[in-house]
């Protein structure tokens, strides 16, 4: 299977126009938030970065074909490699096309960040749903009306119960249900080698993308993360090389 190596920098040779099947009228009531608050962190996205994210989407679509809904898990080998930022920006770029419905789920329960980026409360989230303390309609926030929604992480009481919650029929049912309404379901998770629930979550997705910070993580560590995901019956799609430094002008790299 081909990889997505350096997908934030290298353009695809051919572009594929994506138009998922209509999901119909959503039957899940959701909370609305201010579009201004939701879009503030997009103000510094330059054209090159936006183009790179579109190329990442194209790479994912090339890997996963003939799917009404693309459920993708984003993770890293260790903390601090930029996975949450890339996942959030990718979700917004897809949603801005206004042709595909996107659901962003924060499963990085050890250090959740998505609710901060989008300016929503984190009182109830996926933890409360999996614990039976909230219904699905209680935890979905609308970021862009009829285009993009967000499920936050919620409040984790103990790390000891996290793995059983995600390794449950409720989690499988959640993914099945949201797949009926969204063209893309993007799941942000904790680092694969640092959170026991992450490889389990990968088993519910069509594929997993691993974010790698250039010059930080050793190849052996990345291989261990990939093996762990595949051991739990997850499908590894490829990697995104983040924060790569160019020592000659970048346009020269694009020519070689």
C-alpha positions as CSV (number, residue, x, y, z in Angstrom):
1,X,0.0,0.0,0.0
2,X,1.4,3.4,-0.9
3,X,2.1,5.9,1.9
4,X,1.3,9.6,2.4
5,X,4.9,10.5,3.1
6,X,5.5,14.2,3.6
7,X,1.9,14.9,2.5
8,X,1.9,18.4,3.9
9,X,4.5,19.4,1.3
10,X,4.3,17.2,-1.8
11,X,1.5,17.7,-4.2
12,X,-0.4,14.8,-5.7
13,X,0.1,14.5,-9.5
14,X,-3.6,14.1,-10.1
15,X,-6.5,15.5,-8.2
16,X,-9.7,13.7,-7.5
17,X,-13.0,15.5,-7.1
18,X,-14.8,14.2,-4.1
19,X,-18.6,14.2,-3.8
20,X,-19.9,11.8,-1.1
21,X,-23.4,10.5,-1.3
22,X,-26.0,12.9,0.2
23,X,-26.6,12.0,3.9
24,X,-30.1,13.4,3.9
25,X,-31.5,15.5,6.7
26,X,-29.6,15.0,9.9
27,X,-31.8,13.6,12.7
28,X,-29.3,14.3,15.5
29,X,-30.1,17.6,17.2
30,X,-26.9,19.5,17.9
31,X,-25.7,22.6,19.7
32,X,-24.8,25.7,17.7
33,X,-21.9,28.0,18.4
34,X,-20.7,31.3,17.0
35,X,-19.1,30.9,13.6
36,X,-16.8,33.8,14.4
37,X,-15.4,32.0,17.4
38,X,-15.0,28.8,15.5
39,X,-13.1,30.4,12.7
40,X,-10.6,32.5,14.6
41,X,-7.8,30.0,14.5
42,X,-8.0,29.8,10.7
43,X,-6.9,33.4,10.2
44,X,-3.2,32.5,10.0
45,X,-3.5,29.7,7.5
46,X,-1.5,30.6,4.4
47,X,-2.3,29.4,0.9
48,X,0.5,26.9,0.8
49,X,-0.6,25.3,4.0
50,X,-4.2,25.2,2.8
51,X,-3.1,23.6,-0.5
52,X,-1.0,21.0,1.4
53,X,-4.0,20.1,3.5
54,X,-6.1,19.6,0.3
55,X,-3.3,17.3,-1.0
56,X,-3.5,15.3,2.3
57,X,-7.2,14.9,1.8
58,X,-6.6,13.8,-1.8
59,X,-4.1,11.2,-0.5
60,X,-6.6,9.9,2.0
61,X,-9.3,9.6,-0.6
62,X,-7.0,7.8,-2.9
63,X,-6.3,5.2,-0.2
64,X,-9.9,4.8,0.8
65,X,-12.2,4.3,-2.1
66,X,-15.9,3.4,-2.5
67,X,-16.7,4.5,1.0
68,X,-19.8,6.6,1.8
69,X,-18.1,7.8,4.9
70,X,-14.4,8.1,5.6
71,X,-13.6,7.4,9.2
72,X,-9.9,8.4,9.8
73,X,-7.9,8.3,13.0
74,X,-5.0,10.7,13.5
75,X,-2.3,9.9,16.0
76,X,1.4,10.2,16.6
77,X,4.0,7.9,18.2
78,X,4.7,10.3,21.1
79,X,3.4,13.6,22.3
80,X,4.0,17.0,20.8
81,X,4.2,16.2,17.1
82,X,1.3,18.4,15.9
83,X,-1.4,15.9,15.3
84,X,-4.2,17.9,16.9
85,X,-3.5,21.0,14.9
86,X,-3.3,19.2,11.6
87,X,-6.5,17.2,12.3
88,X,-8.4,20.4,13.2
89,X,-7.1,22.4,10.2
90,X,-7.9,19.5,7.8
91,X,-11.4,19.2,9.1
92,X,-12.0,22.9,8.5
93,X,-10.5,22.9,5.0
94,X,-12.8,20.0,4.1
95,X,-15.8,21.7,5.6
96,X,-15.0,25.0,3.8
97,X,-15.7,23.2,0.5
98,X,-19.4,23.1,1.7
99,X,-20.0,19.8,-0.2
100,X,-19.0,17.3,2.5
101,X,-20.2,17.0,6.0
102,X,-17.5,16.6,8.6
103,X,-17.5,15.4,12.2
104,X,-14.4,16.0,14.3
105,X,-14.1,13.8,17.5
106,X,-11.7,14.5,20.3
107,X,-10.5,11.1,21.7
108,X,-7.2,12.6,23.0
109,X,-8.6,12.3,26.5
110,X,-5.3,12.7,28.3
111,X,-4.8,16.2,26.9
112,X,-7.8,17.4,24.9
113,X,-7.3,20.5,22.9
114,X,-10.1,20.7,20.2
115,X,-12.6,22.4,22.5
116,X,-10.1,25.2,23.1
117,X,-9.4,25.6,19.4
118,X,-13.1,25.9,18.5
119,X,-14.2,27.8,21.6
120,X,-16.7,25.3,23.0
121,X,-17.3,23.9,26.4
122,X,-16.0,20.5,27.4
123,X,-18.5,19.7,30.1
124,X,-19.9,16.8,28.3
125,X,-18.2,14.8,25.6
126,X,-17.4,11.3,24.4
127,X,-16.4,10.1,27.9
128,X,-19.9,11.0,29.2
129,X,-21.6,9.3,26.2
130,X,-19.5,6.1,26.6
131,X,-20.2,6.2,30.4
132,X,-24.0,6.4,29.8
133,X,-24.2,9.9,31.3
134,X,-25.1,11.7,28.1
135,X,-26.9,11.1,24.8
136,X,-25.4,11.6,21.4
137,X,-27.4,14.8,20.8
138,X,-26.0,16.2,24.1
139,X,-22.4,16.0,23.0
140,X,-22.4,17.2,19.4
141,X,-21.6,20.9,18.8
142,X,-22.3,22.5,15.4
143,X,-19.3,24.5,14.2
144,X,-20.6,25.3,10.7
145,X,-24.3,24.7,10.1
146,X,-25.0,21.5,8.2
147,X,-21.3,21.2,7.3
148,X,-19.1,20.6,10.4
149,X,-19.7,19.3,13.9
150,X,-17.5,18.6,16.9
151,X,-17.6,16.0,19.7
152,X,-15.3,17.0,22.6
153,X,-13.5,14.6,24.9
154,X,-15.5,15.3,28.1
155,X,-14.2,14.9,31.6
156,X,-12.1,11.9,32.4
157,X,-12.4,10.7,36.0
158,X,-9.7,8.0,35.9
159,X,-7.2,6.7,33.4
160,X,-8.1,3.2,34.6
161,X,-11.5,3.2,33.0
162,X,-10.6,4.9,29.7
163,X,-9.6,1.8,27.8
164,X,-12.7,-0.3,28.7
165,X,-14.9,2.7,27.6
166,X,-13.4,2.8,24.1
167,X,-13.3,-1.0,23.9
168,X,-17.1,-1.2,24.0
169,X,-20.2,-1.8,22.0
170,X,-21.2,1.8,22.6
171,X,-18.1,3.1,20.8
172,X,-18.7,0.8,17.9
173,X,-22.3,1.9,17.7
174,X,-21.3,5.6,17.9
175,X,-19.0,5.2,14.9
176,X,-21.6,3.3,13.0
177,X,-24.3,5.9,13.7
178,X,-22.3,9.0,12.8
179,X,-21.0,7.4,9.6
180,X,-24.6,7.5,8.4
181,X,-24.7,11.3,8.5
182,X,-21.1,12.5,7.7
183,X,-18.9,12.1,4.7
184,X,-15.8,12.5,6.9
185,X,-15.3,11.5,10.5
186,X,-11.9,12.6,11.7
187,X,-10.7,11.3,15.1
188,X,-8.0,13.0,17.1
189,X,-6.3,10.6,19.6
190,X,-3.5,10.5,22.1
191,X,-0.1,9.2,21.1
192,X,-0.3,5.6,20.2
193,X,2.6,4.5,22.4
194,X,1.4,6.5,25.4
195,X,-2.3,5.7,25.5
196,X,-3.8,2.1,25.6
197,X,-7.1,3.2,24.1
198,X,-5.6,4.7,20.9
199,X,-4.9,1.4,19.0
200,X,-8.4,0.2,20.0
201,X,-9.9,3.4,18.5
202,X,-7.9,2.7,15.3
203,X,-9.8,-0.6,14.9
204,X,-13.1,1.3,14.4
205,X,-11.6,3.5,11.6
206,X,-11.1,2.8,7.9
207,X,-7.5,4.0,8.3
208,X,-5.0,5.6,10.5
209,X,-2.6,8.5,9.7
210,X,0.5,9.0,11.9
211,X,1.8,12.6,12.3
212,X,5.6,12.7,12.7
213,X,7.6,15.8,13.7
214,X,10.6,16.0,11.4
215,X,13.9,15.4,13.3
216,X,12.2,14.4,16.5
217,X,11.0,10.8,16.5
218,X,13.2,7.8,15.7
219,X,12.3,5.4,12.9
220,X,12.2,2.5,15.4
221,X,9.6,4.3,17.5
222,X,7.4,5.0,14.5
223,X,7.6,1.3,13.5
224,X,6.5,0.3,17.0
225,X,3.5,2.6,16.8
226,X,2.5,1.2,13.3
227,X,2.9,-2.4,14.6
228,X,0.7,-1.6,17.6
229,X,-2.1,-0.2,15.5
230,X,-2.0,-3.1,13.1
231,X,-1.9,-5.6,16.0
232,X,-5.3,-4.3,17.0
233,X,-6.6,-4.7,13.5
234,X,-6.2,-1.1,12.5
235,X,-5.2,-0.1,9.0
236,X,-2.2,2.1,8.6
237,X,-2.6,4.5,5.7
238,X,0.6,6.5,6.0
239,X,2.5,9.3,7.6
240,X,2.5,13.1,7.6
241,X,5.9,14.7,8.1
242,X,5.3,17.9,10.1
243,X,7.6,20.9,10.6
244,X,10.1,19.8,8.1
245,X,13.0,22.3,7.6
246,X,14.1,23.2,4.1
247,X,17.8,24.2,3.8
248,X,17.4,25.3,0.2
249,X,14.4,27.2,-1.2
250,X,11.3,25.0,-1.0
251,X,10.4,25.4,-4.7
252,X,13.6,23.6,-5.7
253,X,12.4,20.6,-3.7
254,X,9.2,20.6,-5.7
255,X,11.2,20.2,-8.9
256,X,13.2,17.2,-7.8
